[in-house]
Amino acid sequence: MMGEASLKKEHNNYSILDTFKDHENALKKYISKFFLPSHEIEDSGVFRINEAPFKYIIDQAKLSYRQQQIPPLLTNYQKTLFMLLTDQAQPMPMDEIFAENLLPNDSIDMLLASVKQTVTKAGNIIKVSKITPRNQLTGRFIIEGELSNVEVFFMLTPEKNPLIHKLKI
């Protein structure tokens, strides 16, 4: 049986076990992963020095963030939500807009009532911002009112005919 004592063979007054521990700590210190999803840049390296050229290139080239195209699905749901929240004509039945896991059926009406009240407190609507997509099924937009702004965040279910399963104001 090989124990720690047998691993500690002296080599120039420095044990093999201590050398392994030092090497392991050194690797933890210098292994890095440089990842910028907003610029679609990724580099895995062994030394931290790899980060410097990327940061320099990004700064000098004044690279902008990757622009995501707005999925038509999110734009359609933005219009639908805006119509619901501003008491305009209801575009379709509630079960075709909201998923079952949003809230129990009785609470959807209560949720919409409280959200409509928040939008009403914002005053007359001046402008509705373009939707800002987080991904293909998640987005947010701002309803700008005379008195305040209302940020609407929603997530869709990943289905063929997606429904809203998360709504935050």
C-alpha positions as CSV (number, residue, x, y, z in Angstrom):
1,M,0.0,0.0,0.0
2,M,1.4,3.3,-1.1
3,G,0.9,6.1,1.5
4,E,1.6,9.7,1.6
5,A,5.0,9.0,3.1
6,S,6.1,6.9,0.2
7,L,5.0,9.7,-2.2
8,K,7.1,12.2,-0.4
9,K,10.4,11.2,-1.9
10,E,12.9,13.9,-1.4
11,H,14.1,15.5,-4.6
12,N,16.5,18.4,-4.1
13,N,14.9,19.1,-0.7
14,Y,11.4,19.4,-2.3
15,S,8.9,16.6,-2.2
16,I,7.0,15.2,-5.2
17,L,3.7,15.6,-3.4
18,D,4.4,19.3,-2.7
19,T,5.4,19.8,-6.4
20,F,2.1,18.3,-7.5
21,K,0.1,20.6,-5.1
22,D,2.0,23.7,-6.3
23,H,1.4,22.7,-10.0
24,E,-2.3,22.2,-9.4
25,N,-2.6,25.6,-7.7
26,A,-0.7,27.3,-10.4
27,L,-3.0,25.9,-13.1
28,K,-6.1,27.1,-11.2
29,K,-4.6,30.5,-11.1
30,Y,-3.8,30.8,-14.8
31,I,-6.5,28.8,-16.6
32,S,-9.1,31.2,-17.9
33,K,-12.0,31.4,-20.3
34,F,-12.7,34.6,-22.1
35,F,-16.3,34.7,-23.3
36,L,-18.2,37.7,-24.7
37,P,-21.5,36.4,-26.1
38,S,-22.6,39.9,-26.9
39,H,-19.7,40.1,-29.5
40,E,-19.7,36.4,-30.4
41,I,-16.1,36.0,-29.2
42,E,-14.8,33.1,-27.1
43,D,-11.3,32.0,-26.2
44,S,-10.2,29.3,-23.8
45,G,-6.6,29.6,-22.8
46,V,-4.1,28.5,-20.3
47,F,-2.8,31.9,-19.5
48,R,-4.6,35.1,-18.5
49,I,-2.4,36.9,-21.0
50,N,-4.9,35.7,-23.7
51,E,-7.5,38.2,-22.5
52,A,-5.5,41.3,-23.1
53,P,-5.4,41.2,-26.9
54,F,-9.2,40.6,-27.1
55,K,-10.0,43.5,-24.8
56,Y,-7.6,45.7,-26.7
57,I,-9.0,44.8,-30.1
58,I,-12.6,45.3,-28.9
59,D,-11.7,48.7,-27.4
60,Q,-9.7,49.9,-30.4
61,A,-12.2,48.7,-33.0
62,K,-15.1,50.1,-31.0
63,L,-17.1,47.0,-31.7
64,S,-20.8,47.2,-31.0
65,Y,-23.0,44.6,-29.5
66,R,-24.4,41.9,-31.8
67,Q,-27.8,43.1,-32.9
68,Q,-30.6,40.5,-32.5
69,Q,-33.4,40.6,-35.0
70,I,-36.8,40.9,-33.4
71,P,-38.8,37.7,-33.9
72,P,-42.3,38.5,-35.4
73,L,-43.8,36.3,-32.7
74,L,-42.6,38.7,-30.0
75,T,-43.9,41.7,-31.9
76,N,-47.3,40.1,-32.3
77,Y,-47.5,39.4,-28.6
78,Q,-46.4,42.9,-27.8
79,K,-49.4,44.2,-29.8
80,T,-51.7,41.8,-28.1
81,L,-50.5,42.7,-24.6
82,F,-50.7,46.4,-25.4
83,M,-54.3,46.0,-26.5
84,L,-55.2,44.1,-23.4
85,L,-53.4,46.4,-21.0
86,T,-54.9,49.6,-22.5
87,D,-58.5,48.4,-22.6
88,Q,-58.7,48.3,-26.3
89,A,-60.6,45.5,-28.1
90,Q,-59.6,42.0,-26.9
91,P,-57.9,40.4,-29.9
92,M,-58.5,36.8,-28.9
93,P,-59.8,34.6,-26.1
94,M,-57.6,34.5,-22.9
95,D,-56.8,30.8,-23.2
96,E,-55.2,31.6,-26.6
97,I,-53.0,34.3,-25.0
98,F,-52.0,33.0,-21.6
99,A,-50.7,29.5,-20.7
100,E,-52.3,27.5,-18.0
101,N,-49.3,27.7,-15.7
102,L,-49.4,31.5,-15.6
103,L,-52.0,31.6,-12.8
104,P,-55.2,29.8,-12.0
105,N,-58.0,30.9,-14.3
106,D,-59.7,33.1,-11.6
107,S,-56.4,35.0,-11.0
108,I,-55.7,36.0,-14.6
109,D,-58.6,38.5,-14.4
110,M,-57.2,39.9,-11.1
111,L,-53.7,40.1,-12.6
112,L,-55.0,42.0,-15.7
113,A,-57.0,44.3,-13.5
114,S,-54.0,45.2,-11.3
115,V,-51.8,45.6,-14.4
116,K,-54.4,47.8,-16.2
117,Q,-54.5,50.0,-13.0
118,T,-50.7,50.4,-13.2
119,V,-50.9,51.4,-16.8
120,T,-53.8,53.9,-16.1
121,K,-51.7,55.5,-13.3
122,A,-49.0,56.2,-15.9
123,G,-51.4,58.7,-17.6
124,N,-52.1,59.2,-21.3
125,I,-49.8,56.9,-23.4
126,I,-47.2,58.9,-25.3
127,K,-45.3,56.1,-26.9
128,V,-44.7,52.4,-26.9
129,S,-41.1,51.4,-27.3
130,K,-39.8,48.7,-29.7
131,I,-39.6,45.3,-28.1
132,T,-36.2,44.4,-26.7
133,P,-35.7,40.6,-27.2
134,R,-33.7,38.6,-24.7
135,N,-34.0,35.5,-26.9
136,Q,-36.6,34.1,-29.3
137,L,-39.3,33.6,-26.6
138,T,-38.6,36.4,-24.1
139,G,-38.8,40.2,-24.5
140,R,-39.7,43.5,-22.8
141,F,-41.1,46.8,-23.9
142,I,-41.8,50.1,-22.2
143,I,-45.1,51.9,-22.3
144,E,-44.3,55.6,-21.9
145,G,-47.0,57.6,-20.2
146,E,-47.3,61.3,-19.2
147,L,-46.7,60.6,-15.5
148,S,-44.5,57.5,-15.6
149,N,-43.2,54.6,-17.6
150,V,-44.4,51.0,-17.4
151,E,-42.0,48.2,-18.3
152,V,-43.7,45.0,-19.5
153,F,-41.7,41.8,-19.4
154,F,-43.0,38.5,-20.8
155,M,-41.9,35.0,-21.6
156,L,-43.6,32.6,-24.1
157,T,-43.9,28.8,-23.8
158,P,-41.7,26.8,-26.2
159,E,-44.5,25.3,-28.2
160,K,-45.7,25.4,-31.8
161,N,-48.3,27.9,-30.8
162,P,-46.6,29.7,-27.8
163,L,-48.6,31.2,-25.0
164,I,-47.5,33.8,-22.3
165,H,-46.4,31.9,-19.2
166,K,-44.6,34.7,-17.4
167,L,-45.7,38.4,-17.2
168,K,-44.0,41.0,-15.1
169,I,-44.8,44.7,-14.9
